[in-house]
Amino acid sequence: MNDHNAISIRDVGLTYRVRQSLFTSTRIRALSNLTFDVRKGETLGVLGRNGAGKSTLLRVLAGIFDPDEGKILFNEDSISLMTLQLGFDPILSGRENAIFGGMLLGSGRKEVEERLALIQEFSGLEQAFDEPVKSYSSGMVSRLSFSVAINLSPDVMLLDEVLAVGDAEFRDRAYKAMLDKIRSEQTTVIVSHSTTEIETLCDRVILLDRGQIISQGKPDEVIAAYRTLTGRG
């Protein structure tokens, strides 16, 4: 593996088995023949229509799903997936989830506890920081997830639409924080439907359709292909 790559993906494929009834199931091809690199220090964007395989790809990169074809080579230790559907225990408070989430990213408990005030302040959750996450709105969950990762700096950040959720004030702070991370050479993979977000933040982009890469390269070129694919050109 090239030392300049954080992650290398080679001929990766993933097939789901979905149950249709008690006795029958069908196989769905989620990802096919994916080959690309995530370079150290870059921000890689992932575009595609709904159901193209974007979120599945992030879960594969995070190690949640194991591909049934190909291989993935990792050259980093800590990878954080930020998404509205994963990662928190709804019974625990925001504070407790921040501690355990930070430890899952590879930080020691003492280090996470030393940054809890920063996490709470950035999230804007105030007193809700000590309330159970099950009482949170989706926007509050997103703010907590983003705040933990942005303040603990995993080697690779995987963002699944989290910058699009929350009020305008939080989105503005999130953008500024991401720009600061990019300048500090944080390795990041962003899934988004926002071409403006992708164009502003990303160094390179890949376009997925039906689980396959149909375009990859400079943001403006891939965004043009995405608009053609979706009829928005």
PyMOL commands that set and color helices and strands:
alter all, ss='L'
color gray80, all
select helices_A, chain A and resi 54-61+94-104+109-114+116-123+126-130+133-135+138-152+162-164+168-183+195-201+219-230
alter helices_A, ss='H'
color red, helices_A
select strands_A, chain A and resi 5-19+25-39+43-48+69-74+79-82+156-160+187-191+204-209+212-217
alter strands_A, ss='S'
color yellow, strands_A
deselect
rebuild
show_as cartoon
